[in-house]
Amino acid sequence: MYYPYVVVGAGLAGLTVAERIAAGKNEKVLVVDKRAHIGGNVYDSYNEDGILIHNYGPHIFHTNDREVYEYLGQFTKWDDFWHRVLTQVDGNLIPMPITLETLNRLYHLSMSPEEMERFIAARAVPLEEIKTSRDVALSKVGEEIYQKFFENYTKKQWGVDPADIDTSVISRIPLRFNRDTRYFTDKYQGMPHCGYTKLCEAMVHNKNIKLLLNTDFEEIRDDLPYKTLIYTGPADEYFHYKHGKLAYRSVDFVMETYDMESFQDAPVVNYPNDYDYTRITEFKKMTGQQHKKTTIMKEFPKAEGEPYYPFPTAECKAQFALYQKEMEKEENVYFLGRLAEYRYYNMDAVVRSALDLYRDKLC
């Protein structure tokens, strides 16, 4: 059957575009995905013990974009959730990101916001130029805090020294001169009431949308007629690795279920200096599910495997720029999302980008 629109990838980017085409234009759209499920990395499911888990790591929705929040709100009821993270440093569990509470607990002080500003300013390293994530951290918080919180965590996460990666990695972590220990400060924050998979299922509940799962687009692309293609898969794969394979950081997710109601004091606990894993997530503390058991997830970053995080180096950016030039030559093909654009995306930014593409190019 001929579909005027084909979307490659059933993650949030692809599903948003597909939903808009199907509902807004009343056109038929085919969504193709390698995986056996929709939702991409936001996919969640119930494990054998009946506990709702996020199969590809924790996802917490947060945004200041009211339109995105209300758009997704058509497909789910939002449960209020204010994410909090603890970090194990020097044997203590203290709030992350770095706030007044963090430093007061770490150094056993009782500083005021003004005293914290002076405390940080006295330790910040003045640098003529900020080129790397290490530079960012040193210029903001100084050598000691950099080593306690950022250096080893970044090495575990990326497998390289922070001095060798782009400023964007550590720049995303805020420094707050107040007692607000929420991980995010966005106006709209929450968890989908029945989970992300149910949200995604509601998005594609339209007779104009056809799902083709367990299918590699590369195997059918030459036999698939279409008017317009929206591609959310890996950019290098689309161009048959013409300029080489783009580097990604992957993760092994190790699940453990315990016969106890609570495992840790926060939904997520970071381990910057101890153990081989970077963090532990306890899902019940995010979903609010009541259960006599609890499931946790440990994350072990690795070099090979499922592509999760685009590698933030100047060399990788230069390599991707070659693929961007190839994209500009494509007719009636739009490249959208984390893999196609080779960039880190929060969920709200993915949806915003998809809505903008539909409005500006497809509507």
C-alpha positions as a Markdown table, in Angstrom:
| # | Residue | x | y | z |
|---|---|---|---|---|
| 1 | Met | 0.0 | 0.0 | 0.0 |
| 2 | Tyr | 1.2 | 3.5 | -0.8 |
| 3 | Tyr | 1.7 | 5.9 | 2.1 |
| 4 | Pro | 2.3 | 9.6 | 1.2 |
| 5 | Tyr | 4.2 | 10.0 | 4.4 |
| 6 | Val | 6.7 | 7.6 | 5.9 |
| 7 | Val | 8.2 | 8.2 | 9.3 |
| 8 | Val | 11.3 | 6.2 | 10.3 |
| 9 | Gly | 11.5 | 5.7 | 14.1 |
| 10 | Ala | 8.7 | 5.4 | 16.6 |
| 11 | Gly | 10.2 | 7.5 | 19.4 |
| 12 | Leu | 8.7 | 10.8 | 20.5 |
| 13 | Ala | 10.0 | 12.7 | 17.5 |
| 14 | Gly | 8.5 | 10.3 | 15.0 |
| 15 | Leu | 5.2 | 9.8 | 16.8 |
| 16 | Thr | 4.6 | 13.5 | 17.2 |
| 17 | Val | 5.1 | 14.1 | 13.5 |
| 18 | Ala | 3.0 | 11.0 | 12.6 |
| 19 | Glu | 0.2 | 12.1 | 15.0 |
| 20 | Arg | 0.1 | 15.6 | 13.5 |
| 21 | Ile | 0.1 | 14.4 | 9.9 |
| 22 | Ala | -2.7 | 11.9 | 10.7 |
| 23 | Ala | -4.9 | 14.2 | 12.7 |
| 24 | Gly | -4.0 | 17.6 | 11.4 |
| 25 | Lys | -3.8 | 16.8 | 7.7 |
| 26 | Asn | -6.0 | 13.7 | 7.7 |
| 27 | Glu | -3.3 | 11.9 | 5.7 |
| 28 | Lys | -2.1 | 8.3 | 5.9 |
| 29 | Val | 1.3 | 7.8 | 7.4 |
| 30 | Leu | 3.5 | 4.7 | 7.9 |
| 31 | Val | 5.7 | 4.5 | 10.9 |
| 32 | Val | 8.7 | 2.1 | 10.7 |
| 33 | Asp | 10.8 | 1.0 | 13.6 |
| 34 | Lys | 13.4 | -1.7 | 14.2 |
| 35 | Arg | 12.2 | -2.4 | 17.7 |
| 36 | Ala | 9.2 | -4.5 | 18.7 |
| 37 | His | 7.6 | -1.6 | 20.5 |
| 38 | Ile | 6.8 | 2.1 | 20.0 |
| 39 | Gly | 8.1 | 4.9 | 22.2 |
| 40 | Gly | 11.8 | 4.6 | 21.5 |
| 41 | Asn | 13.8 | 5.2 | 24.6 |
| 42 | Val | 10.8 | 6.4 | 26.7 |
| 43 | Tyr | 9.3 | 3.0 | 26.5 |
| 44 | Asp | 8.2 | 1.6 | 29.8 |
| 45 | Ser | 6.8 | -1.8 | 30.8 |
| 46 | Tyr | 5.8 | -3.9 | 33.8 |
| 47 | Asn | 8.4 | -6.5 | 34.8 |
| 48 | Glu | 7.7 | -10.0 | 36.0 |
| 49 | Asp | 7.0 | -8.7 | 39.5 |
| 50 | Gly | 4.5 | -6.2 | 38.2 |
| 51 | Ile | 6.7 | -3.1 | 38.8 |
| 52 | Leu | 6.6 | -0.4 | 36.1 |
| 53 | Ile | 10.1 | 0.2 | 34.9 |
| 54 | His | 11.7 | 2.5 | 32.3 |
| 55 | Asn | 13.5 | 0.0 | 30.1 |
| 56 | Tyr | 16.0 | 2.5 | 28.7 |
| 57 | Gly | 16.8 | 4.5 | 31.8 |
| 58 | Pro | 14.8 | 7.1 | 33.8 |
| 59 | His | 12.7 | 9.6 | 31.9 |
| 60 | Ile | 11.3 | 12.6 | 33.8 |
| 61 | Phe | 9.2 | 15.1 | 31.8 |
| 62 | His | 9.9 | 18.7 | 32.5 |
| 63 | Thr | 9.5 | 21.8 | 30.4 |
| 64 | Asn | 8.8 | 25.6 | 30.3 |
| 65 | Asp | 7.0 | 25.1 | 27.0 |
| 66 | Arg | 3.3 | 25.3 | 27.8 |
| 67 | Glu | 2.3 | 24.2 | 24.2 |
| 68 | Val | 4.4 | 21.1 | 24.4 |
| 69 | Tyr | 3.0 | 20.2 | 27.9 |
| 70 | Glu | -0.6 | 20.7 | 26.7 |
| 71 | Tyr | 0.0 | 18.9 | 23.5 |
| 72 | Leu | 1.2 | 15.7 | 25.3 |
| 73 | Gly | -1.5 | 16.3 | 27.9 |
| 74 | Gln | -4.1 | 15.4 | 25.2 |
| 75 | Phe | -2.8 | 11.8 | 25.5 |
| 76 | Thr | -2.2 | 11.4 | 29.2 |
| 77 | Lys | -3.1 | 12.8 | 32.6 |
| 78 | Trp | 0.0 | 14.2 | 34.2 |
| 79 | Asp | 0.9 | 13.3 | 37.8 |
| 80 | Asp | 2.9 | 16.0 | 39.5 |
| 81 | Phe | 6.5 | 14.9 | 40.2 |
| 82 | Trp | 9.4 | 17.0 | 41.3 |
| 83 | His | 12.6 | 15.1 | 40.6 |
| 84 | Arg | 15.3 | 14.9 | 43.3 |
| 85 | Val | 18.7 | 13.4 | 43.0 |
| 86 | Leu | 21.2 | 12.5 | 45.7 |
| 87 | Thr | 25.0 | 12.1 | 45.1 |
| 88 | Gln | 27.3 | 10.0 | 47.2 |
| 89 | Val | 30.4 | 12.1 | 48.0 |
| 90 | Asp | 32.8 | 11.4 | 50.8 |
| 91 | Gly | 30.5 | 8.8 | 52.1 |
| 92 | Asn | 27.6 | 11.2 | 52.4 |
| 93 | Leu | 24.4 | 11.4 | 50.3 |
| 94 | Ile | 23.9 | 15.1 | 49.4 |
| 95 | Pro | 21.6 | 16.9 | 47.0 |
| 96 | Met | 22.5 | 17.4 | 43.3 |
| 97 | Pro | 22.7 | 19.8 | 41.5 |
| 98 | Ile | 25.0 | 21.9 | 43.7 |
| 99 | Thr | 22.9 | 24.2 | 45.9 |
| 100 | Leu | 23.3 | 25.9 | 49.2 |
| 101 | Glu | 22.1 | 22.7 | 50.9 |
| 102 | Thr | 24.7 | 20.6 | 49.0 |
| 103 | Leu | 27.6 | 22.6 | 50.2 |
| 104 | Asn | 26.4 | 23.1 | 53.7 |
| 105 | Arg | 26.0 | 19.3 | 54.1 |
| 106 | Leu | 29.3 | 18.5 | 52.4 |
| 107 | Tyr | 31.4 | 21.0 | 54.4 |
| 108 | His | 29.2 | 20.9 | 57.6 |
| 109 | Leu | 28.5 | 24.6 | 57.3 |
| 110 | Ser | 25.5 | 26.8 | 57.7 |
| 111 | Met | 26.1 | 29.4 | 54.9 |
| 112 | Ser | 23.6 | 31.9 | 53.7 |
| 113 | Pro | 23.1 | 32.4 | 49.9 |
| 114 | Glu | 25.5 | 35.4 | 50.0 |
| 115 | Glu | 28.1 | 33.4 | 51.9 |
| 116 | Met | 27.8 | 30.6 | 49.3 |
| 117 | Glu | 28.5 | 33.1 | 46.5 |
| 118 | Arg | 31.7 | 34.2 | 48.2 |
| 119 | Phe | 32.6 | 30.6 | 49.0 |
| 120 | Ile | 32.3 | 29.6 | 45.3 |
| 121 | Ala | 34.0 | 32.8 | 44.0 |
| 122 | Ala | 37.0 | 32.2 | 46.2 |
| 123 | Arg | 37.5 | 28.7 | 44.7 |
| 124 | Ala | 36.6 | 29.4 | 41.0 |
| 125 | Val | 39.7 | 29.2 | 38.7 |
| 126 | Pro | 40.0 | 32.2 | 36.4 |
| 127 | Leu | 40.6 | 31.0 | 32.9 |
| 128 | Glu | 41.2 | 33.1 | 29.8 |
| 129 | Glu | 39.3 | 30.7 | 27.6 |
| 130 | Ile | 36.6 | 28.1 | 28.2 |
| 131 | Lys | 37.1 | 25.2 | 25.7 |
| 132 | Thr | 36.2 | 22.0 | 27.5 |
| 133 | Ser | 33.9 | 20.6 | 30.2 |
| 134 | Arg | 36.8 | 20.7 | 32.6 |
| 135 | Asp | 37.3 | 24.4 | 32.0 |
| 136 | Val | 33.6 | 25.0 | 32.6 |
| 137 | Ala | 33.7 | 23.2 | 36.0 |
| 138 | Leu | 36.9 | 24.8 | 37.1 |
| 139 | Ser | 35.8 | 28.3 | 36.2 |
| 140 | Lys | 32.5 | 27.8 | 38.1 |
| 141 | Val | 33.3 | 25.8 | 41.2 |
| 142 | Gly | 37.1 | 25.3 | 41.4 |
| 143 | Glu | 39.4 | 22.3 | 41.6 |
| 144 | Glu | 38.1 | 20.5 | 44.8 |
| 145 | Ile | 34.4 | 20.5 | 43.9 |
| 146 | Tyr | 35.2 | 19.6 | 40.3 |
| 147 | Gln | 37.1 | 16.5 | 41.6 |
| 148 | Lys | 34.4 | 15.5 | 44.1 |
| 149 | Phe | 31.4 | 15.8 | 41.7 |
| 150 | Phe | 32.4 | 16.0 | 38.1 |
| 151 | Glu | 35.8 | 14.6 | 37.1 |
| 152 | Asn | 35.3 | 10.9 | 37.8 |
| 153 | Tyr | 31.6 | 10.8 | 37.0 |
| 154 | Thr | 32.4 | 12.3 | 33.5 |
| 155 | Lys | 35.2 | 9.8 | 33.0 |
| 156 | Lys | 32.8 | 7.0 | 33.8 |
| 157 | Gln | 30.0 | 8.4 | 31.6 |
| 158 | Trp | 32.1 | 9.2 | 28.6 |
| 159 | Gly | 35.3 | 7.1 | 28.9 |
| 160 | Val | 37.5 | 10.1 | 28.5 |
| 161 | Asp | 38.8 | 13.0 | 30.6 |
| 162 | Pro | 36.5 | 16.1 | 30.9 |
| 163 | Ala | 39.4 | 18.1 | 29.4 |
| 164 | Asp | 38.7 | 16.2 | 26.1 |
| 165 | Ile | 35.0 | 16.8 | 25.7 |
| 166 | Asp | 32.8 | 19.7 | 24.7 |
| 167 | Thr | 31.6 | 22.3 | 27.2 |
| 168 | Ser | 28.0 | 21.3 | 26.7 |
| 169 | Val | 28.3 | 18.2 | 29.0 |
| 170 | Ile | 28.9 | 20.0 | 32.2 |
| 171 | Ser | 27.3 | 23.3 | 31.2 |
| 172 | Arg | 23.9 | 21.5 | 31.5 |
| 173 | Ile | 24.4 | 21.1 | 35.3 |
| 174 | Pro | 23.2 | 24.2 | 37.1 |
| 175 | Leu | 24.7 | 25.9 | 40.2 |
| 176 | Arg | 22.1 | 27.4 | 42.5 |
| 177 | Phe | 22.7 | 29.9 | 45.3 |
| 178 | Asn | 19.5 | 28.9 | 47.2 |
| 179 | Arg | 18.0 | 25.9 | 49.0 |
| 180 | Asp | 16.0 | 24.6 | 46.0 |
| 181 | Thr | 17.1 | 20.9 | 45.8 |
| 182 | Arg | 14.8 | 20.0 | 42.9 |
| 183 | Tyr | 16.8 | 18.6 | 40.0 |
| 184 | Phe | 14.8 | 20.6 | 37.5 |
| 185 | Thr | 13.2 | 24.0 | 38.0 |
| 186 | Asp | 10.9 | 24.0 | 34.9 |
| 187 | Lys | 7.3 | 25.3 | 35.4 |
| 188 | Tyr | 5.8 | 22.0 | 34.1 |
| 189 | Gln | 7.0 | 18.8 | 35.6 |
| 190 | Gly | 5.4 | 15.4 | 35.9 |
| 191 | Met | 5.0 | 11.7 | 35.0 |
| 192 | Pro | 2.4 | 10.3 | 32.6 |
| 193 | His | -0.3 | 8.8 | 34.8 |
| 194 | Cys | -0.3 | 5.4 | 33.2 |
| 195 | Gly | 3.3 | 5.5 | 31.9 |
| 196 | Tyr | 5.0 | 6.6 | 28.7 |
| 197 | Thr | 4.0 | 3.6 | 26.6 |
| 198 | Lys | 0.3 | 4.3 | 27.2 |
| 199 | Leu | 0.9 | 7.9 | 26.3 |
| 200 | Cys | 2.6 | 6.8 | 23.0 |
| 201 | Glu | -0.2 | 4.3 | 22.3 |
| 202 | Ala | -2.7 | 7.1 | 22.6 |
| 203 | Met | -0.7 | 9.3 | 20.2 |
| 204 | Val | -0.9 | 6.6 | 17.4 |
| 205 | His | -4.6 | 5.7 | 18.0 |
| 206 | Asn | -5.6 | 7.0 | 14.6 |
| 207 | Lys | -6.9 | 5.0 | 11.6 |
| 208 | Asn | -4.5 | 7.0 | 9.4 |
| 209 | Ile | -1.4 | 5.7 | 11.2 |
| 210 | Lys | 0.0 | 2.3 | 10.3 |
| 211 | Leu | 2.8 | 0.8 | 12.5 |
| 212 | Leu | 5.5 | -1.5 | 11.0 |
| 213 | Leu | 7.6 | -2.7 | 13.9 |
| 214 | Asn | 10.4 | -5.2 | 14.0 |
| 215 | Thr | 11.4 | -3.8 | 10.6 |
| 216 | Asp | 14.7 | -2.3 | 9.5 |
| 217 | Phe | 14.0 | 0.6 | 7.2 |
| 218 | Glu | 17.3 | -0.1 | 5.3 |
| 219 | Glu | 15.8 | -3.5 | 4.2 |
| 220 | Ile | 12.7 | -2.0 | 2.6 |
| 221 | Arg | 13.7 | 1.6 | 1.6 |
| 222 | Asp | 14.2 | 0.7 | -2.1 |
| 223 | Asp | 10.7 | -0.9 | -2.3 |
| 224 | Leu | 8.8 | 1.7 | -0.3 |
| 225 | Pro | 7.2 | 4.5 | -2.3 |
| 226 | Tyr | 6.4 | 7.8 | -0.5 |
| 227 | Lys | 6.0 | 11.5 | -1.1 |
| 228 | Thr | 7.7 | 12.7 | 2.0 |
| 229 | Leu | 10.1 | 10.9 | 4.4 |
| 230 | Ile | 10.7 | 12.0 | 8.0 |
| 231 | Tyr | 13.8 | 10.2 | 9.2 |
| 232 | Thr | 14.6 | 10.0 | 12.9 |
| 233 | Gly | 17.2 | 7.2 | 12.7 |
| 234 | Pro | 21.0 | 7.4 | 12.8 |
| 235 | Ala | 22.3 | 9.9 | 10.2 |
| 236 | Asp | 25.3 | 7.9 | 9.3 |
| 237 | Glu | 23.2 | 4.8 | 8.7 |
| 238 | Tyr | 20.9 | 6.7 | 6.3 |
| 239 | Phe | 23.9 | 7.6 | 4.2 |
| 240 | His | 25.5 | 4.1 | 4.4 |
| 241 | Tyr | 28.4 | 5.4 | 6.6 |
| 242 | Lys | 29.7 | 7.5 | 3.7 |
| 243 | His | 31.8 | 9.6 | 6.1 |
| 244 | Gly | 32.4 | 6.9 | 8.6 |
| 245 | Lys | 30.5 | 5.7 | 11.7 |
| 246 | Leu | 29.5 | 8.4 | 14.2 |
| 247 | Ala | 30.6 | 7.7 | 17.7 |
| 248 | Tyr | 28.1 | 7.2 | 20.5 |
| 249 | Arg | 28.3 | 6.3 | 24.1 |
| 250 | Ser | 26.1 | 3.4 | 25.2 |
| 251 | Val | 24.9 | 2.0 | 28.5 |
| 252 | Asp | 24.2 | -1.4 | 30.0 |
| 253 | Phe | 21.1 | -1.3 | 32.2 |
| 254 | Val | 21.2 | -3.9 | 35.0 |
| 255 | Met | 17.9 | -4.4 | 36.8 |
| 256 | Glu | 17.6 | -5.8 | 40.3 |
| 257 | Thr | 14.5 | -6.5 | 42.3 |
| 258 | Tyr | 14.4 | -6.6 | 46.1 |
| 259 | Asp | 11.9 | -7.9 | 48.6 |
| 260 | Met | 11.6 | -4.6 | 50.3 |
| 261 | Glu | 9.4 | -1.6 | 49.8 |
| 262 | Ser | 12.2 | 1.0 | 49.6 |
| 263 | Phe | 15.9 | 0.7 | 48.4 |
| 264 | Gln | 17.2 | 4.2 | 48.6 |
| 265 | Asp | 16.3 | 7.7 | 49.8 |
| 266 | Ala | 15.7 | 9.3 | 46.4 |
| 267 | Pro | 14.5 | 8.3 | 42.9 |
| 268 | Val | 18.0 | 8.6 | 41.6 |
| 269 | Val | 21.4 | 8.4 | 43.4 |
| 270 | Asn | 24.6 | 9.3 | 41.6 |
| 271 | Tyr | 27.9 | 7.7 | 42.3 |
| 272 | Pro | 30.6 | 9.9 | 40.8 |
| 273 | Asn | 33.6 | 8.3 | 42.6 |
| 274 | Asp | 32.5 | 4.9 | 43.8 |
| 275 | Tyr | 31.6 | 1.7 | 41.8 |
| 276 | Asp | 31.6 | 1.2 | 38.1 |
| 277 | Tyr | 28.0 | 2.3 | 37.6 |
| 278 | Thr | 27.1 | 6.0 | 37.4 |
| 279 | Arg | 23.7 | 6.0 | 39.1 |
| 280 | Ile | 20.9 | 3.9 | 40.5 |
| 281 | Thr | 17.3 | 4.6 | 39.8 |
| 282 | Glu | 14.4 | 3.3 | 41.9 |
| 283 | Phe | 11.4 | 3.4 | 39.7 |
| 284 | Lys | 8.6 | 3.3 | 42.4 |
| 285 | Lys | 9.9 | 6.6 | 43.7 |
| 286 | Met | 9.2 | 8.2 | 40.3 |
| 287 | Thr | 5.9 | 6.5 | 39.4 |
| 288 | Gly | 4.4 | 6.5 | 42.8 |
| 289 | Gln | 3.4 | 2.8 | 42.4 |
| 290 | Gln | 2.6 | 0.9 | 45.6 |
| 291 | His | 4.2 | -2.5 | 45.7 |
| 292 | Lys | 5.8 | -4.7 | 48.4 |
| 293 | Lys | 8.9 | -5.2 | 46.3 |
| 294 | Thr | 11.1 | -2.6 | 44.5 |
| 295 | Thr | 13.1 | -2.7 | 41.3 |
| 296 | Ile | 16.3 | -0.6 | 40.8 |
| 297 | Met | 18.4 | 0.0 | 37.7 |
| 298 | Lys | 22.2 | 0.4 | 37.7 |
| 299 | Glu | 23.8 | 2.1 | 34.7 |
| 300 | Phe | 27.1 | 1.0 | 33.4 |
| 301 | Pro | 28.3 | 3.3 | 30.5 |
| 302 | Lys | 30.2 | 1.6 | 27.7 |
| 303 | Ala | 31.7 | 2.3 | 24.3 |
| 304 | Glu | 29.8 | -0.1 | 22.1 |
| 305 | Gly | 26.1 | -1.0 | 21.9 |
| 306 | Glu | 22.8 | 0.8 | 21.4 |
| 307 | Pro | 23.5 | 4.5 | 20.5 |
| 308 | Tyr | 22.3 | 6.6 | 23.4 |
| 309 | Tyr | 24.5 | 9.7 | 23.7 |
| 310 | Pro | 26.2 | 11.5 | 20.7 |
| 311 | Phe | 29.9 | 11.8 | 21.5 |
| 312 | Pro | 30.6 | 15.5 | 22.5 |
| 313 | Thr | 34.0 | 16.2 | 20.9 |
| 314 | Ala | 35.1 | 18.6 | 18.2 |
| 315 | Glu | 36.1 | 15.8 | 15.9 |
| 316 | Cys | 32.7 | 14.1 | 16.1 |
| 317 | Lys | 30.9 | 17.4 | 15.4 |
| 318 | Ala | 33.1 | 18.0 | 12.4 |
| 319 | Gln | 32.3 | 14.5 | 11.1 |
| 320 | Phe | 28.6 | 15.0 | 11.6 |
| 321 | Ala | 28.9 | 18.3 | 9.6 |
| 322 | Leu | 29.8 | 16.2 | 6.6 |
| 323 | Tyr | 26.5 | 14.3 | 7.0 |
| 324 | Gln | 24.6 | 17.6 | 7.3 |
| 325 | Lys | 25.9 | 18.6 | 3.9 |
| 326 | Glu | 24.5 | 15.3 | 2.5 |
| 327 | Met | 21.2 | 16.0 | 4.2 |
| 328 | Glu | 20.9 | 19.4 | 2.4 |
| 329 | Lys | 21.0 | 17.5 | -0.9 |
| 330 | Glu | 18.1 | 15.2 | -0.1 |
| 331 | Glu | 14.7 | 16.1 | -1.6 |
| 332 | Asn | 11.5 | 15.6 | 0.4 |
| 333 | Val | 13.4 | 14.1 | 3.3 |
| 334 | Tyr | 13.4 | 15.7 | 6.8 |
| 335 | Phe | 15.9 | 14.7 | 9.5 |
| 336 | Leu | 14.6 | 14.9 | 13.0 |
| 337 | Gly | 15.6 | 13.9 | 16.5 |
| 338 | Arg | 18.5 | 12.8 | 18.6 |
| 339 | Leu | 20.0 | 10.3 | 16.2 |
| 340 | Ala | 19.3 | 12.1 | 12.9 |
| 341 | Glu | 20.6 | 15.4 | 14.3 |
| 342 | Tyr | 23.4 | 13.9 | 16.4 |
| 343 | Arg | 22.6 | 15.9 | 19.5 |
| 344 | Tyr | 21.3 | 15.4 | 23.0 |
| 345 | Tyr | 17.6 | 16.2 | 23.3 |
| 346 | Asn | 15.4 | 16.5 | 26.3 |
| 347 | Met | 11.9 | 15.1 | 25.7 |
| 348 | Asp | 10.2 | 18.5 | 25.5 |
| 349 | Ala | 12.8 | 19.7 | 23.0 |
| 350 | Val | 12.2 | 16.6 | 20.8 |
| 351 | Val | 8.4 | 17.3 | 20.8 |
| 352 | Arg | 8.9 | 21.0 | 20.2 |
| 353 | Ser | 11.2 | 20.3 | 17.2 |
| 354 | Ala | 8.7 | 17.8 | 15.8 |
| 355 | Leu | 5.8 | 20.3 | 16.2 |
| 356 | Asp | 7.8 | 23.0 | 14.5 |
| 357 | Leu | 8.7 | 20.7 | 11.6 |
| 358 | Tyr | 5.1 | 19.9 | 11.0 |
| 359 | Arg | 4.0 | 23.5 | 11.3 |
| 360 | Asp | 6.7 | 25.0 | 9.1 |
| 361 | Lys | 7.3 | 22.3 | 6.5 |
| 362 | Leu | 4.5 | 19.7 | 6.4 |
| 363 | Cys | 1.3 | 21.5 | 7.3 |
